[in-house]
């Protein structure tokens, strides 16, 4: 059986389409970038008409000035980018944080659930700055799997399939975060490659020295009552803090989301067919411009009807 480190390194190193790599190279031109990760639904679907999802990991927290403190505590910084690649306009939502922040979150040393819950899912390490950054990222992604699997051991059934444990974990993380997900959302993740998740769960438990029994694919983690209570307390704290953390991040993003006006304009036109003209003022002040844009859309819809 492959070790967790081997599984993570192999998956992170798989190639991506040239257009996705070209966008990553463009993003990596920013100062201090150590690695670029690609993840999300487009990794599964290959639909380049949607929004690409990247994480930029740098050698320091991204922002300076008045919002620097927010970047250190309410990571990641979020931005929207467009790039023409071979005559086609690609769009990307980019989350930026330091490699150390990413590693701490993946290891479960913070109250955040978003990093380890996302990066236990398939990911590609598109670019690494050097031979030091690559193993650091691989170690952090492996740690995300260990953290997620540890919580799955207590949030899942006493005995069940690997799918049962992952489904229970994802349902709980969706409920803890400020996300509106349709019932069964976890199925769109797990059903793509059930064998991958089954292998990842047992490899992560083994890496964590968490004993388990396996009876024809029915797994039972062997945790002492003290360990089970400790992990449940840790989860309860994260469940309580999940939504407040998300709200704080949304408030921060309202003032720091680079490219927010262009992103909103594209989303509105994509879903309604109504263009939202951008002006320099609207780009600089998306929050102040929002009421005017909403009124303009309302009038346009009335004129069409």
N, C-alpha and C positions, 0 to 999 in steps of 0.2 A: 504494500500500500504506500502511495506517495505521501510524503510529509506535507504539512500545511505550507511550509516555506516553498517547497517545490511546486505545489499547485498554484500558489500566488504568483511566483516568478514566471511560470509558464504562461498563465493567463494574461498578466500585465504585458508580457512581451509579444503577444500576438499582433500581427500587422493590422493597420487600419487603412481605409480607402485613401488614395492620394489627396483628395480634397480636404478630408478631415486633418490629415497631417499638415497640409499647407496652411490651414487656418491656425493650427497649433504653433507652427513656426512663426507666423505673424504675431501671435500673442506673446510668444517667448522673447520677443525683442524688447519687452519691458525690462527695466533695470531690476536686477536681483532675482530673476526667476530661476528657480532650481529645478522645477519639474512641471510638466503639463499632463494632467489626467483627463481622459475622455470617458464619459459614462452616460447613462440615461437611456431613454426609450429608443433613440435613433441608433444606438449600438445594437439593439435587437432588430429594428425594422429596416434600417438603412435608408430611411426616407429623408433625403437632404432638403426637402421643402420645409421641414419643421425647423425648430430652434435647436442647435447643437449645444450640448452641455459640457463645459470644461471646468476644471479646477486648476488654478495657477498656484503653485506652492513656491514661496519665496524665502529669502534668507532673513526676512524681518517682517513685522506687521506692515501692511501696505500703506496706510495713510499717515500723513504727518499733519501738523497744525491742529485746529480746534477739534477735528474729528478723529485725531490719532488715538485718544483714549477709547473711543467707541470701537475702533478697529481692533484694539487689544482685547476688549472684553466681549464685544458683540460681533465676532467674526461670523461669516466671511464678508468682505466687501463684494458687492454685486455690480456688474456692469453688462451692457449690451453692445455688441459689435456687429458690423456688417463688413463683408469682404467679397470682392469679385474674384472668383477662381475659374479660369478658363471660360469666361463669358457668362458665368452664372453667379448671381448674388447669393451668398450664404449668410446665415444669421446665427449668432451664438450668444448665449447667456453665460457669463463667466463669473465664477466665484473665486475670490482671491484671499489667501491667508498665508501665514508663515508655515514652513514645514514643521516647526516645533509645535505650533498650535494644532496642526493637523494630527501630529503624532500623539499629543496629549489627549485629544478628543477620541482618537481611534482606540487608545488604550483604556478608555473609560475613566480617565482622571478628571473629567469635567462632568457637569450635569447634563450636557448636551446628548441627545440621542441621534441627531441627524447624520453625523459623520459615520459612525460604525454601522448604522442601519442601511446607509446608502452604499458604503464601500465593501460590504459583504456581498453585494451584487456585482455582476460582471463589470470590469473596468479595464481600460487600456492605459498603460504608461506610454504616451506618445513620444515625449521627449524628456530626457534627463540631462542635466547640465554636465555631469561627469560621473566617474565611477564611484564617487562617494554618495551622490544624491540617489542613484538608483537603488542600492541596498537599503538606504534609509526609507525610501518610499515603500519598497517591498516589505520591510519590517512593519511599517505603520499599517499597511493594508492587511497583513497577516494578523496584526493585533486587533484590527476591526472585526475580523472573523472570530477571534477568540472572545472578544467582548460580547458580540452578538450571540454567539453560541452559548455562552455562560448564562445570559439572561433567558435564552430560549429554553434552557434546561429546567428553569423553575416556572416559566410562563406557559410551557407546553404541558402535555399530559404526563402522568406517571410512566406510562409506556405507550409508545406510538411510533409511527413512521417518521422519518426525517421530515417529510412534508408537513406532518402534524405540528412538529416543533417550530418550523419556519413560519407556517401560516399563523400560528398563535403569536409569535414574536412580531410579525409585521402588523397584524391587527392591533396589537397593543401599542406599537410605536405610532401608527396612524392616529390612534385615539389620544395619545399623549401630545402629539404635535398639533399645531393649528392648521390642519389640512382637511379639506372636504374631499373624501374619497368615496367612490361608490362601493357598496357592499361587494365583497369578493375581489377587490382590487389586487390583493396579494396573488390571486390566481394568474393574472397577466404576467407576473414576474416568475412565479415558480413553475408554471406549466411550460415555459420555453425550454427548460433543461432540468428536469427533475433529478437526473443522475448527478448533475454537477452539484446541486444543493445537498444531496444525500452524502456525497463524498466530502464536501466542505464541512458539514456538521461533525462527522466523526473525526476528521482530521483536526478540526479546531478543538474538540474535546480532548483528543489525545495530546495536542500541543499544550493544553491547559492542565494536563495531569488530572482531568476529570474522568473518573472511571465510569464505565457504562457496560451494560449487557446488551447483547444483540441476538434475538431469537427470530430467525427468518425475517430479518429486516424490521422487526419491532424492537425499538431501542428503549432502554430505561437508564437514565443517568443515575449513578450511585452517589448521592450526596448525603452527608450527615445532616441531621436536623439543624445543627448550628450553622453550617454553610448555607443551607436552604434559607434559613431566616435572615442571614446576613445579605444574601443576594436579593431577597424580596424587599428588605428595607432599602437597599440601594435603588431598586427599581421604583419603589413607592416615592422616593424623593424625586427621581427624574420625572415620574408621571405628574407629580404636583407642579414641578417647575417648568414642564415642557411648554405649556401654552403661554405663561408669562414671558419666557425667553423668546418665543416666536413673536409675540406682540412687540417686545422691545426691539427686535430685529426689524420688524416692519416699520416701526417709527423711525429707526435709524435710516432704513433704505429710502424712506420718503424724502430724505434730505441728502443722501449720498449716492443713490443709484445712478451711476454714470450711464448716459444714453437712455434714461427712463422714458423721455418724451418720444424718441424714435421707436423704442420697443412698444410703447402703448399705441402709437399711431399705426404701426404695422399690425399689431394684434387686432385693433379695431377694424382696419380695412379688410383684414383676412376673414374676420367673422361677420362683418356687416356689409362689406362691399362699398362702404362710404369712406372716401379719403379724408384724412385729417392733415391739412397743410401745416407744415412746421415753419416757424419763424425763429430767428436767433433768440428772441426773448422767451418763447415757449421751450426751447431747448435748455436754456439756462434756469428756468423757473417752472419745472413741470407741475409742481404742486399748485402754484398760483394759477397756472394756465388751465388746470383740469376743469374748473367750473365752466369756463368759456367754451372749452372743447365739447363738454357734455351738452351744453345748450345748443351749440352748432349742430351736433349730431341729431339731437331731438328735432330741431327745425327741419333738417334734411330728411329725416324719416317721415315727418308729417307731410312734407312736400311730395314725397314719393307715393304716399298712400292716397 
